[in-house]
Amino acid sequence: MLDLVLAESLPKLDGIDALVSASALHNFRETKANSSKGDARVKGALLYSSSYEFDDGAYLELQRSGGALVFSFSDILGEKGFRRAIVLSKMRLALAACRKAGCGFVACTLAKNEAGLRNARELVAFMAVLGMTQEERKYSKELLEKLVK
């Protein structure tokens, strides 16, 4: 299993085959809500926004370009209380929009430091909490490997 991170030279945890720096990827796009449609047009785009608020056109463009929406575990770790529930709810709504549009989605940590890293088992549990089925979790792992290479 691969994991995308924001920092360099972090240790790999159990079950993680490789850590890939998001800054090293030409197709990783951190976007704002108003520019997400343009960023989604990049072939094989990995589209990320910490707000998880995208216009419907962004999901369709991701589907056309063969890209995926990125769900970050670090966004949940950074919140507490009801704010954490709000972020999780936004992630679930974005996942439902991905399903409706037929675009891909992946889950990773996007860790900025060692404290943000999670092992493979925790990432799979995160995917389950988002509401991904067993087949979608497998698809997500395969899609991330395909888009990173």
Secondary structure by P-SEA (a helix, b strand, c coil): cbbbbccccccccccccbbbbccccccccccccccccccccccccccccccccccaaaaaaaaaacbbbbbbaaaaaacccaaaaaaaaaaaaaaaaaaaabbbbbbbcccccccccccaaaaaaaaaaacccaaaaaaaaaaaaaaac
